[in-house]
Amino acid sequence: MSELARKQCVPCKGGVPPLKGAEITGLLSQVHGWTAEREHHLSKSFKFPDFQTALDFVNRVGALAEEQGHHPDIYLSWGLVRIDIWTHKIDGLTESDFILAAKIDVAG
């Protein structure tokens, strides 16, 4: 388990700038297969052999999101799940977004 996956998400109360440039690059190197879209949100697609397996994964991610108090956007279709993560309060990325990404990878 990665160092990020061991951490807990911290609720953002606003008033902090979103991560940019080297800050994103450093954290992105610690999660596997995620991309930082326009320095705004993290995105990753997961492939599964069927709908039920994809749905089971979505349910695990949903439980994890509730536990962490940090909720991603989730797109579910047959054999495919796409997850987008960002901190809505600041309309950008925080360390908690990368923590959740690392935890989702462990849940997969």
C-alpha angles and dihedrals in degrees: 000000000000125000089249092053090056092058127084125237113252118214112244115230093187127243094100126101119246117253117268141185116336092015090060093041092053094050094040089059088062096058124064122237098350121131128205105227111212088332085286109095143003118242135187136164123214123199124211134181094243146357097268094055090049090049092050089053091049089052091052090049090048092053090047091049091052091048091051096040089230118111126200128201107255127198116193127191135149106309095345137091123180119192127195120188131188139136106260094195091068097022092235146059130311131174089263090066090059091045090055091047091053091048091049089054089055090048091052 
